[in-house]
Amino acid sequence: MDAAAAAKDRVDRAITLLERRLQELKARAMAAQTQTFGDDDLFSPQPSSESDRARIRELELAGQDAAEVLGRAADAIREALKDQEAG
């Protein structure tokens, strides 16, 4: 397997991982949207609960994971291009 094919495989795996995580986040967002709110005042801010803070932490971690995966994919592409230019 040449360097370009190996880099393509790494990028494909990274994209698959990102797509899976994106689907998980979309599913969580849809679940959060289906929650009902009280009828008293729809425009008042809702109190921040521990579950809200936990969800925010999850989203932040998912964003960090995505950034790391994209960084690795970009590095793999750069290396493959460098190898291709050298070869």
mmCIF file as gemmi writes it, N, C-alpha and C atoms, coordinates in Angstrom:
data_model
loop_
_atom_site.group_PDB
_atom_site.id
_atom_site.type_symbol
_atom_site.label_atom_id
_atom_site.label_alt_id
_atom_site.label_comp_id
_atom_site.label_asym_id
_atom_site.label_entity_id
_atom_site.label_seq_id
_atom_site.pdbx_PDB_ins_code
_atom_site.Cartn_x
_atom_site.Cartn_y
_atom_site.Cartn_z
_atom_site.occupancy
_atom_site.B_iso_or_equiv
_atom_site.pdbx_formal_charge
_atom_site.auth_seq_id
_atom_site.auth_asym_id
_atom_site.pdbx_PDB_model_num
ATOM 1 N N . MET Axp A 1 ? 0.866 -1.175 0 1 0 ? 1 A 1
ATOM 2 C CA . MET Axp A 1 ? 0 0 0 1 0 ? 1 A 1
ATOM 3 C C . MET Axp A 1 ? 0.907 1.23 0 1 0 ? 1 A 1
ATOM 4 N N . ASP Axp A 2 ? 0.685 2.114 -0.948 1 0 ? 2 A 1
ATOM 5 C CA . ASP Axp A 2 ? 1.517 3.314 -0.997 1 0 ? 2 A 1
ATOM 6 C C . ASP Axp A 2 ? 1.034 4.356 0.007 1 0 ? 2 A 1
ATOM 7 N N . ALA Axp A 3 ? 1.829 5.393 0.165 1 0 ? 3 A 1
ATOM 8 C CA . ALA Axp A 3 ? 1.536 6.42 1.177 1 0 ? 3 A 1
ATOM 9 C C . ALA Axp A 3 ? 0.214 7.124 0.906 1 0 ? 3 A 1
ATOM 10 N N . ALA Axp A 4 ? -0.088 7.362 -0.355 1 0 ? 4 A 1
ATOM 11 C CA . ALA Axp A 4 ? -1.342 8.052 -0.681 1 0 ? 4 A 1
ATOM 12 C C . ALA Axp A 4 ? -2.547 7.199 -0.291 1 0 ? 4 A 1
ATOM 13 N N . ALA Axp A 5 ? -2.47 5.909 -0.553 1 0 ? 5 A 1
ATOM 14 C CA . ALA Axp A 5 ? -3.582 5.021 -0.191 1 0 ? 5 A 1
ATOM 15 C C . ALA Axp A 5 ? -3.718 4.916 1.322 1 0 ? 5 A 1
ATOM 16 N N . ALA Axp A 6 ? -2.582 4.86 2.019 1 0 ? 6 A 1
ATOM 17 C CA . ALA Axp A 6 ? -2.631 4.803 3.485 1 0 ? 6 A 1
ATOM 18 C C . ALA Axp A 6 ? -3.232 6.083 4.053 1 0 ? 6 A 1
ATOM 19 N N . ALA Axp A 7 ? -2.84 7.216 3.489 1 0 ? 7 A 1
ATOM 20 C CA . ALA Axp A 7 ? -3.399 8.496 3.947 1 0 ? 7 A 1
ATOM 21 C C . ALA Axp A 7 ? -4.888 8.555 3.658 1 0 ? 7 A 1
ATOM 22 N N . LYS Axp A 8 ? -5.289 8.072 2.491 1 0 ? 8 A 1
ATOM 23 C CA . LYS Axp A 8 ? -6.713 8.068 2.143 1 0 ? 8 A 1
ATOM 24 C C . LYS Axp A 8 ? -7.49 7.204 3.126 1 0 ? 8 A 1
ATOM 25 N N . ASP Axp A 9 ? -6.934 6.054 3.488 1 0 ? 9 A 1
ATOM 26 C CA . ASP Axp A 9 ? -7.601 5.188 4.468 1 0 ? 9 A 1
ATOM 27 C C . ASP Axp A 9 ? -7.748 5.886 5.813 1 0 ? 9 A 1
ATOM 28 N N . ARG Axp A 10 ? -6.689 6.583 6.251 1 0 ? 10 A 1
ATOM 29 C CA . ARG Axp A 10 ? -6.774 7.303 7.527 1 0 ? 10 A 1
ATOM 30 C C . ARG Axp A 10 ? -7.824 8.402 7.462 1 0 ? 10 A 1
ATOM 31 N N . VAL Axp A 11 ? -7.866 9.118 6.348 1 0 ? 11 A 1
ATOM 32 C CA . VAL Axp A 11 ? -8.863 10.18 6.188 1 0 ? 11 A 1
ATOM 33 C C . VAL Axp A 11 ? -10.266 9.585 6.165 1 0 ? 11 A 1
ATOM 34 N N . ASP Axp A 12 ? -10.443 8.479 5.453 1 0 ? 12 A 1
ATOM 35 C CA . ASP Axp A 12 ? -11.758 7.828 5.405 1 0 ? 12 A 1
ATOM 36 C C . ASP Axp A 12 ? -12.215 7.396 6.796 1 0 ? 12 A 1
ATOM 37 N N . ARG Axp A 13 ? -11.298 6.834 7.581 1 0 ? 13 A 1
ATOM 38 C CA . ARG Axp A 13 ? -11.656 6.431 8.945 1 0 ? 13 A 1
ATOM 39 C C . ARG Axp A 13 ? -12.012 7.647 9.793 1 0 ? 13 A 1
ATOM 40 N N . ALA Axp A 14 ? -11.258 8.723 9.632 1 0 ? 14 A 1
ATOM 41 C CA . ALA Axp A 14 ? -11.536 9.94 10.403 1 0 ? 14 A 1
ATOM 42 C C . ALA Axp A 14 ? -12.893 10.514 10.025 1 0 ? 14 A 1
ATOM 43 N N . ILE Axp A 15 ? -13.204 10.522 8.747 1 0 ? 15 A 1
ATOM 44 C CA . ILE Axp A 15 ? -14.496 11.046 8.292 1 0 ? 15 A 1
ATOM 45 C C . ILE Axp A 15 ? -15.632 10.174 8.806 1 0 ? 15 A 1
ATOM 46 N N . THR Axp A 16 ? -15.452 8.87 8.773 1 0 ? 16 A 1
ATOM 47 C CA . THR Axp A 16 ? -16.478 7.959 9.29 1 0 ? 16 A 1
ATOM 48 C C . THR Axp A 16 ? -16.729 8.219 10.768 1 0 ? 16 A 1
ATOM 49 N N . LEU Axp A 17 ? -15.653 8.409 11.524 1 0 ? 17 A 1
ATOM 50 C CA . LEU Axp A 17 ? -15.789 8.703 12.95 1 0 ? 17 A 1
ATOM 51 C C . LEU Axp A 17 ? -16.527 10.024 13.162 1 0 ? 17 A 1
ATOM 52 N N . LEU Axp A 18 ? -16.164 11.037 12.384 1 0 ? 18 A 1
ATOM 53 C CA . LEU Axp A 18 ? -16.842 12.329 12.505 1 0 ? 18 A 1
ATOM 54 C C . LEU Axp A 18 ? -18.319 12.222 12.157 1 0 ? 18 A 1
ATOM 55 N N . GLU Axp A 19 ? -18.639 11.491 11.099 1 0 ? 19 A 1
ATOM 56 C CA . GLU Axp A 19 ? -20.038 11.333 10.711 1 0 ? 19 A 1
ATOM 57 C C . GLU Axp A 19 ? -20.834 10.632 11.806 1 0 ? 19 A 1
ATOM 58 N N . ARG Axp A 20 ? -20.248 9.614 12.417 1 0 ? 20 A 1
ATOM 59 C CA . ARG Axp A 20 ? -20.941 8.899 13.489 1 0 ? 20 A 1
ATOM 60 C C . ARG Axp A 20 ? -21.185 9.821 14.679 1 0 ? 20 A 1
ATOM 61 N N . ARG Axp A 21 ? -20.165 10.59 15.045 1 0 ? 21 A 1
ATOM 62 C CA . ARG Axp A 21 ? -20.33 11.51 16.176 1 0 ? 21 A 1
ATOM 63 C C . ARG Axp A 21 ? -21.334 12.608 15.854 1 0 ? 21 A 1
ATOM 64 N N . LEU Axp A 22 ? -21.339 13.073 14.617 1 0 ? 22 A 1
ATOM 65 C CA . LEU Axp A 22 ? -22.306 14.085 14.213 1 0 ? 22 A 1
ATOM 66 C C . LEU Axp A 22 ? -23.723 13.54 14.31 1 0 ? 22 A 1
ATOM 67 N N . GLN Axp A 23 ? -23.936 12.308 13.881 1 0 ? 23 A 1
ATOM 68 C CA . GLN Axp A 23 ? -25.259 11.692 13.986 1 0 ? 23 A 1
ATOM 69 C C . GLN Axp A 23 ? -25.684 11.559 15.443 1 0 ? 23 A 1
ATOM 70 N N . GLU Axp A 24 ? -24.736 11.196 16.313 1 0 ? 24 A 1
ATOM 71 C CA . GLU Axp A 24 ? -25.053 11.096 17.74 1 0 ? 24 A 1
ATOM 72 C C . GLU Axp A 24 ? -25.454 12.453 18.303 1 0 ? 24 A 1
ATOM 73 N N . LEU Axp A 25 ? -24.725 13.497 17.925 1 0 ? 25 A 1
ATOM 74 C CA . LEU Axp A 25 ? -25.055 14.841 18.406 1 0 ? 25 A 1
ATOM 75 C C . LEU Axp A 25 ? -26.407 15.305 17.875 1 0 ? 25 A 1
ATOM 76 N N . LYS Axp A 26 ? -26.692 15.002 16.615 1 0 ? 26 A 1
ATOM 77 C CA . LYS Axp A 26 ? -27.995 15.366 16.048 1 0 ? 26 A 1
ATOM 78 C C . LYS Axp A 26 ? -29.119 14.651 16.79 1 0 ? 26 A 1
ATOM 79 N N . ALA Axp A 27 ? -28.905 13.386 17.106 1 0 ? 27 A 1
ATOM 80 C CA . ALA Axp A 27 ? -29.931 12.628 17.831 1 0 ? 27 A 1
ATOM 81 C C . ALA Axp A 27 ? -30.163 13.233 19.208 1 0 ? 27 A 1
ATOM 82 N N . ARG Axp A 28 ? -29.086 13.623 19.879 1 0 ? 28 A 1
ATOM 83 C CA . ARG Axp A 28 ? -29.235 14.252 21.195 1 0 ? 28 A 1
ATOM 84 C C . ARG Axp A 28 ? -29.952 15.595 21.087 1 0 ? 28 A 1
ATOM 85 N N . ALA Axp A 29 ? -29.627 16.352 20.054 1 0 ? 29 A 1
ATOM 86 C CA . ALA Axp A 29 ? -30.28 17.648 19.869 1 0 ? 29 A 1
ATOM 87 C C . ALA Axp A 29 ? -31.772 17.464 19.614 1 0 ? 29 A 1
ATOM 88 N N . MET Axp A 30 ? -32.127 16.472 18.811 1 0 ? 30 A 1
ATOM 89 C CA . MET Axp A 30 ? -33.545 16.21 18.541 1 0 ? 30 A 1
ATOM 90 C C . MET Axp A 30 ? -34.257 15.791 19.822 1 0 ? 30 A 1
ATOM 91 N N . ALA Axp A 31 ? -33.612 14.988 20.638 1 0 ? 31 A 1
ATOM 92 C CA . ALA Axp A 31 ? -34.216 14.566 21.901 1 0 ? 31 A 1
ATOM 93 C C . ALA Axp A 31 ? -34.419 15.764 22.817 1 0 ? 31 A 1
ATOM 94 N N . ALA Axp A 32 ? -33.47 16.684 22.815 1 0 ? 32 A 1
ATOM 95 C CA . ALA Axp A 32 ? -33.592 17.878 23.66 1 0 ? 32 A 1
ATOM 96 C C . ALA Axp A 32 ? -34.718 18.783 23.168 1 0 ? 32 A 1
ATOM 97 N N . GLN Axp A 33 ? -34.935 18.838 21.86 1 0 ? 33 A 1
ATOM 98 C CA . GLN Axp A 33 ? -35.99 19.688 21.308 1 0 ? 33 A 1
ATOM 99 C C . GLN Axp A 33 ? -37.376 19.157 21.619 1 0 ? 33 A 1
ATOM 100 N N . THR Axp A 34 ? -37.488 17.878 21.837 1 0 ? 34 A 1
ATOM 101 C CA . THR Axp A 34 ? -38.808 17.303 22.091 1 0 ? 34 A 1
ATOM 102 C C . THR Axp A 34 ? -39.243 17.455 23.539 1 0 ? 34 A 1
ATOM 103 N N . GLN Axp A 35 ? -38.35 17.957 24.388 1 0 ? 35 A 1
ATOM 104 C CA . GLN Axp A 35 ? -38.731 18.19 25.777 1 0 ? 35 A 1
ATOM 105 C C . GLN Axp A 35 ? -39.765 19.31 25.818 1 0 ? 35 A 1
ATOM 106 N N . THR Axp A 36 ? -40.707 19.196 26.725 1 0 ? 36 A 1
ATOM 107 C CA . THR Axp A 36 ? -41.732 20.226 26.849 1 0 ? 36 A 1
ATOM 108 C C . THR Axp A 36 ? -41.313 21.266 27.867 1 0 ? 36 A 1
ATOM 109 N N . PHE Axp A 37 ? -41.758 22.479 27.646 1 0 ? 37 A 1
ATOM 110 C CA . PHE Axp A 37 ? -41.47 23.584 28.544 1 0 ? 37 A 1
ATOM 111 C C . PHE Axp A 37 ? -42.756 24.016 29.22 1 0 ? 37 A 1
ATOM 112 N N . GLY Axp A 38 ? -42.61 24.618 30.366 1 0 ? 38 A 1
ATOM 113 C CA . GLY Axp A 38 ? -43.766 25.095 31.107 1 0 ? 38 A 1
ATOM 114 C C . GLY Axp A 38 ? -44.506 26.189 30.353 1 0 ? 38 A 1
ATOM 115 N N . ASP Axp A 39 ? -45.77 26.362 30.667 1 0 ? 39 A 1
ATOM 116 C CA . ASP Axp A 39 ? -46.59 27.361 29.991 1 0 ? 39 A 1
ATOM 117 C C . ASP Axp A 39 ? -46.47 28.743 30.603 1 0 ? 39 A 1
ATOM 118 N N . ASP Axp A 40 ? -45.731 28.869 31.703 1 0 ? 40 A 1
ATOM 119 C CA . ASP Axp A 40 ? -45.719 30.146 32.414 1 0 ? 40 A 1
ATOM 120 C C . ASP Axp A 40 ? -45.055 31.262 31.614 1 0 ? 40 A 1
ATOM 121 N N . ASP Axp A 41 ? -43.85 31.054 31.096 1 0 ? 41 A 1
ATOM 122 C CA . ASP Axp A 41 ? -43.183 32.094 30.32 1 0 ? 41 A 1
ATOM 123 C C . ASP Axp A 41 ? -42.163 31.432 29.409 1 0 ? 41 A 1
ATOM 124 N N . LEU Axp A 42 ? -42.492 31.322 28.156 1 0 ? 42 A 1
ATOM 125 C CA . LEU Axp A 42 ? -41.612 30.645 27.214 1 0 ? 42 A 1
ATOM 126 C C . LEU Axp A 42 ? -40.348 31.434 26.923 1 0 ? 42 A 1
ATOM 127 N N . PHE Axp A 43 ? -40.357 32.739 27.221 1 0 ? 43 A 1
ATOM 128 C CA . PHE Axp A 43 ? -39.215 33.576 26.871 1 0 ? 43 A 1
ATOM 129 C C . PHE Axp A 43 ? -38.234 33.761 28.019 1 0 ? 43 A 1
ATOM 130 N N . SER Axp A 44 ? -38.564 33.298 29.178 1 0 ? 44 A 1
ATOM 131 C CA . SER Axp A 44 ? -37.635 33.431 30.297 1 0 ? 44 A 1
ATOM 132 C C . SER Axp A 44 ? -36.572 32.343 30.193 1 0 ? 44 A 1
ATOM 133 N N . PRO Axp A 45 ? -35.355 32.665 30.586 1 0 ? 45 A 1
ATOM 134 C CA . PRO Axp A 45 ? -34.311 31.639 30.509 1 0 ? 45 A 1
ATOM 135 C C . PRO Axp A 45 ? -34.6 30.501 31.479 1 0 ? 45 A 1
ATOM 136 N N . GLN Axp A 46 ? -34.316 29.312 31.009 1 0 ? 46 A 1
ATOM 137 C CA . GLN Axp A 46 ? -34.512 28.136 31.852 1 0 ? 46 A 1
ATOM 138 C C . GLN Axp A 46 ? -33.33 28.015 32.804 1 0 ? 46 A 1
ATOM 139 N N . PRO Axp A 47 ? -33.568 27.587 34.012 1 0 ? 47 A 1
ATOM 140 C CA . PRO Axp A 47 ? -32.447 27.422 34.94 1 0 ? 47 A 1
ATOM 141 C C . PRO Axp A 47 ? -31.49 26.345 34.428 1 0 ? 47 A 1
ATOM 142 N N . SER Axp A 48 ? -30.233 26.585 34.636 1 0 ? 48 A 1
ATOM 143 C CA . SER Axp A 48 ? -29.224 25.628 34.202 1 0 ? 48 A 1
ATOM 144 C C . SER Axp A 48 ? -29.168 24.481 35.202 1 0 ? 48 A 1
ATOM 145 N N . SER Axp A 49 ? -29.407 23.301 34.724 1 0 ? 49 A 1
ATOM 146 C CA . SER Axp A 49 ? -29.385 22.123 35.594 1 0 ? 49 A 1
ATOM 147 C C . SER Axp A 49 ? -28.075 21.366 35.398 1 0 ? 49 A 1
ATOM 148 N N . GLU Axp A 50 ? -27.865 20.393 36.234 1 0 ? 50 A 1
ATOM 149 C CA . GLU Axp A 50 ? -26.657 19.574 36.102 1 0 ? 50 A 1
ATOM 150 C C . GLU Axp A 50 ? -26.671 18.823 34.778 1 0 ? 50 A 1
ATOM 151 N N . SER Axp A 51 ? -27.851 18.403 34.33 1 0 ? 51 A 1
ATOM 152 C CA . SER Axp A 51 ? -27.921 17.697 33.047 1 0 ? 51 A 1
ATOM 153 C C . SER Axp A 51 ? -27.553 18.632 31.9 1 0 ? 51 A 1
ATOM 154 N N . ASP Axp A 52 ? -27.938 19.918 31.991 1 0 ? 52 A 1
ATOM 155 C CA . ASP Axp A 52 ? -27.537 20.889 30.97 1 0 ? 52 A 1
ATOM 156 C C . ASP Axp A 52 ? -26.02 21.053 30.956 1 0 ? 52 A 1
ATOM 157 N N . ARG Axp A 53 ? -25.441 21.176 32.135 1 0 ? 53 A 1
ATOM 158 C CA . ARG Axp A 53 ? -23.99 21.339 32.218 1 0 ? 53 A 1
ATOM 159 C C . ARG Axp A 53 ? -23.276 20.091 31.692 1 0 ? 53 A 1
ATOM 160 N N . ALA Axp A 54 ? -23.825 18.92 31.985 1 0 ? 54 A 1
ATOM 161 C CA . ALA Axp A 54 ? -23.228 17.677 31.488 1 0 ? 54 A 1
ATOM 162 C C . ALA Axp A 54 ? -23.309 17.618 29.968 1 0 ? 54 A 1
ATOM 163 N N . ARG Axp A 55 ? -24.432 18.046 29.424 1 0 ? 55 A 1
ATOM 164 C CA . ARG Axp A 55 ? -24.6 18.043 27.961 1 0 ? 55 A 1
ATOM 165 C C . ARG Axp A 55 ? -23.62 19.014 27.314 1 0 ? 55 A 1
ATOM 166 N N . ILE Axp A 56 ? -23.432 20.171 27.92 1 0 ? 56 A 1
ATOM 167 C CA . ILE Axp A 56 ? -22.478 21.147 27.394 1 0 ? 56 A 1
ATOM 168 C C . ILE Axp A 56 ? -21.072 20.552 27.404 1 0 ? 56 A 1
ATOM 169 N N . ARG Axp A 57 ? -20.723 19.869 28.49 1 0 ? 57 A 1
ATOM 170 C CA . ARG Axp A 57 ? -19.404 19.225 28.555 1 0 ? 57 A 1
ATOM 171 C C . ARG Axp A 57 ? -19.261 18.169 27.459 1 0 ? 57 A 1
ATOM 172 N N . GLU Axp A 58 ? -20.316 17.389 27.235 1 0 ? 58 A 1
ATOM 173 C CA . GLU Axp A 58 ? -20.278 16.376 26.176 1 0 ? 58 A 1
ATOM 174 C C . GLU Axp A 58 ? -20.045 17.018 24.817 1 0 ? 58 A 1
ATOM 175 N N . LEU Axp A 59 ? -20.766 18.106 24.555 1 0 ? 59 A 1
ATOM 176 C CA . LEU Axp A 59 ? -20.616 18.785 23.271 1 0 ? 59 A 1
ATOM 177 C C . LEU Axp A 59 ? -19.218 19.374 23.116 1 0 ? 59 A 1
ATOM 178 N N . GLU Axp A 60 ? -18.683 19.939 24.184 1 0 ? 60 A 1
ATOM 179 C CA . GLU Axp A 60 ? -17.331 20.485 24.12 1 0 ? 60 A 1
ATOM 180 C C . GLU Axp A 60 ? -16.312 19.386 23.846 1 0 ? 60 A 1
ATOM 181 N N . LEU Axp A 61 ? -16.465 18.246 24.523 1 0 ? 61 A 1
ATOM 182 C CA . LEU Axp A 61 ? -15.551 17.125 24.298 1 0 ? 61 A 1
ATOM 183 C C . LEU Axp A 61 ? -15.678 16.586 22.875 1 0 ? 61 A 1
ATOM 184 N N . ALA Axp A 62 ? -16.903 16.51 22.371 1 0 ? 62 A 1
ATOM 185 C CA . ALA Axp A 62 ? -17.106 16.046 20.997 1 0 ? 62 A 1
ATOM 186 C C . ALA Axp A 62 ? -16.444 17.003 20.015 1 0 ? 62 A 1
ATOM 187 N N . GLY Axp A 63 ? -16.546 18.301 20.285 1 0 ? 63 A 1
ATOM 188 C CA . GLY Axp A 63 ? -15.887 19.288 19.434 1 0 ? 63 A 1
ATOM 189 C C . GLY Axp A 63 ? -14.377 19.143 19.469 1 0 ? 63 A 1
ATOM 190 N N . GLN Axp A 64 ? -13.833 18.902 20.653 1 0 ? 64 A 1
ATOM 191 C CA . GLN Axp A 64 ? -12.387 18.7 20.776 1 0 ? 64 A 1
ATOM 192 C C . GLN Axp A 64 ? -11.955 17.43 20.044 1 0 ? 64 A 1
ATOM 193 N N . ASP Axp A 65 ? -12.746 16.365 20.196 1 0 ? 65 A 1
ATOM 194 C CA . ASP Axp A 65 ? -12.438 15.115 19.491 1 0 ? 65 A 1
ATOM 195 C C . ASP Axp A 65 ? -12.462 15.327 17.983 1 0 ? 65 A 1
ATOM 196 N N . ALA Axp A 66 ? -13.472 16.038 17.513 1 0 ? 66 A 1
ATOM 197 C CA . ALA Axp A 66 ? -13.582 16.304 16.077 1 0 ? 66 A 1
ATOM 198 C C . ALA Axp A 66 ? -12.386 17.111 15.591 1 0 ? 66 A 1
ATOM 199 N N . ALA Axp A 67 ? -11.976 18.104 16.366 1 0 ? 67 A 1
ATOM 200 C CA . ALA Axp A 67 ? -10.825 18.916 15.98 1 0 ? 67 A 1
ATOM 201 C C . ALA Axp A 67 ? -9.557 18.065 15.909 1 0 ? 67 A 1
ATOM 202 N N . GLU Axp A 68 ? -9.388 17.154 16.874 1 0 ? 68 A 1
ATOM 203 C CA . GLU Axp A 68 ? -8.217 16.275 16.859 1 0 ? 68 A 1
ATOM 204 C C . GLU Axp A 68 ? -8.235 15.354 15.641 1 0 ? 68 A 1
ATOM 205 N N . VAL Axp A 69 ? -9.394 14.79 15.344 1 0 ? 69 A 1
ATOM 206 C CA . VAL Axp A 69 ? -9.501 13.882 14.203 1 0 ? 69 A 1
ATOM 207 C C . VAL Axp A 69 ? -9.231 14.637 12.91 1 0 ? 69 A 1
ATOM 208 N N . LEU Axp A 70 ? -9.788 15.83 12.787 1 0 ? 70 A 1
ATOM 209 C CA . LEU Axp A 70 ? -9.536 16.622 11.583 1 0 ? 70 A 1
ATOM 210 C C . LEU Axp A 70 ? -8.064 17.011 11.483 1 0 ? 70 A 1
ATOM 211 N N . GLY Axp A 71 ? -7.451 17.307 12.61 1 0 ? 71 A 1
ATOM 212 C CA . GLY Axp A 71 ? -6.026 17.626 12.609 1 0 ? 71 A 1
ATOM 213 C C . GLY Axp A 71 ? -5.185 16.454 12.13 1 0 ? 71 A 1
ATOM 214 N N . ARG Axp A 72 ? -5.525 15.254 12.625 1 0 ? 72 A 1
ATOM 215 C CA . ARG Axp A 72 ? -4.795 14.06 12.184 1 0 ? 72 A 1
ATOM 216 C C . ARG Axp A 72 ? -5.021 13.808 10.696 1 0 ? 72 A 1
ATOM 217 N N . ALA Axp A 73 ? -6.249 14.019 10.238 1 0 ? 73 A 1
ATOM 218 C CA . ALA Axp A 73 ? -6.547 13.828 8.818 1 0 ? 73 A 1
ATOM 219 C C . ALA Axp A 73 ? -5.762 14.828 7.973 1 0 ? 73 A 1
ATOM 220 N N . ALA Axp A 74 ? -5.711 16.072 8.418 1 0 ? 74 A 1
ATOM 221 C CA . ALA Axp A 74 ? -4.959 17.09 7.683 1 0 ? 74 A 1
ATOM 222 C C . ALA Axp A 74 ? -3.474 16.737 7.654 1 0 ? 74 A 1
ATOM 223 N N . ASP Axp A 75 ? -2.939 16.265 8.782 1 0 ? 75 A 1
ATOM 224 C CA . ASP Axp A 75 ? -1.531 15.851 8.821 1 0 ? 75 A 1
ATOM 225 C C . ASP Axp A 75 ? -1.278 14.698 7.857 1 0 ? 75 A 1
ATOM 226 N N . ALA Axp A 76 ? -2.203 13.746 7.817 1 0 ? 76 A 1
ATOM 227 C CA . ALA Axp A 76 ? -2.053 12.598 6.92 1 0 ? 76 A 1
ATOM 228 C C . ALA Axp A 76 ? -2.068 13.046 5.466 1 0 ? 76 A 1
ATOM 229 N N . ILE Axp A 77 ? -2.936 13.983 5.148 1 0 ? 77 A 1
ATOM 230 C CA . ILE Axp A 77 ? -3.004 14.491 3.773 1 0 ? 77 A 1
ATOM 231 C C . ILE Axp A 77 ? -1.717 15.228 3.426 1 0 ? 77 A 1
ATOM 232 N N . ARG Axp A 78 ? -1.246 16.075 4.354 1 0 ? 78 A 1
ATOM 233 C CA . ARG Axp A 78 ? 0.005 16.804 4.1 1 0 ? 78 A 1
ATOM 234 C C . ARG Axp A 78 ? 1.163 15.836 3.87 1 0 ? 78 A 1
ATOM 235 N N . GLU Axp A 79 ? 1.246 14.811 4.707 1 0 ? 79 A 1
ATOM 236 C CA . GLU Axp A 79 ? 2.329 13.836 4.567 1 0 ? 79 A 1
ATOM 237 C C . GLU Axp A 79 ? 2.222 13.08 3.249 1 0 ? 79 A 1
ATOM 238 N N . ALA Axp A 80 ? 1.012 12.71 2.874 1 0 ? 80 A 1
ATOM 239 C CA . ALA Axp A 80 ? 0.827 11.996 1.613 1 0 ? 80 A 1
ATOM 240 C C . ALA Axp A 80 ? 1.217 12.878 0.439 1 0 ? 80 A 1
ATOM 241 N N . LEU Axp A 81 ? 0.844 14.14 0.498 1 0 ? 81 A 1
ATOM 242 C CA . LEU Axp A 81 ? 1.209 15.058 -0.584 1 0 ? 81 A 1
ATOM 243 C C . LEU Axp A 81 ? 2.72 15.261 -0.636 1 0 ? 81 A 1
ATOM 244 N N . LYS Axp A 82 ? 3.337 15.361 0.538 1 0 ? 82 A 1
ATOM 245 C CA . LYS Axp A 82 ? 4.794 15.529 0.591 1 0 ? 82 A 1
ATOM 246 C C . LYS Axp A 82 ? 5.482 14.292 0.02 1 0 ? 82 A 1
ATOM 247 N N . ASP Axp A 83 ? 4.994 13.1 0.386 1 0 ? 83 A 1
ATOM 248 C CA . ASP Axp A 83 ? 5.564 11.862 -0.139 1 0 ? 83 A 1
ATOM 249 C C . ASP Axp A 83 ? 5.363 11.76 -1.644 1 0 ? 83 A 1
ATOM 250 N N . GLN Axp A 84 ? 4.215 12.204 -2.1 1 0 ? 84 A 1
ATOM 251 C CA . GLN Axp A 84 ? 3.911 12.148 -3.525 1 0 ? 84 A 1
ATOM 252 C C . GLN Axp A 84 ? 4.827 13.092 -4.302 1 0 ? 84 A 1
ATOM 253 N N . GLU Axp A 85 ? 5.08 14.279 -3.74 1 0 ? 85 A 1
ATOM 254 C CA . GLU Axp A 85 ? 5.971 15.231 -4.397 1 0 ? 85 A 1
ATOM 255 C C . GLU Axp A 85 ? 7.406 14.713 -4.412 1 0 ? 85 A 1
ATOM 256 N N . ALA Axp A 86 ? 7.807 14.049 -3.325 1 0 ? 86 A 1
ATOM 257 C CA . ALA Axp A 86 ? 9.17 13.53 -3.232 1 0 ? 86 A 1
ATOM 258 C C . ALA Axp A 86 ? 9.369 12.314 -4.134 1 0 ? 86 A 1
ATOM 259 N N . GLY Axp A 87 ? 8.3 11.549 -4.325 1 0 ? 87 A 1
ATOM 260 C CA . GLY Axp A 87 ? 8.406 10.3 -5.097 1 0 ? 87 A 1
ATOM 261 C C . GLY Axp A 87 ? 8.2 10.53 -6.513 1 0 ? 87 A 1
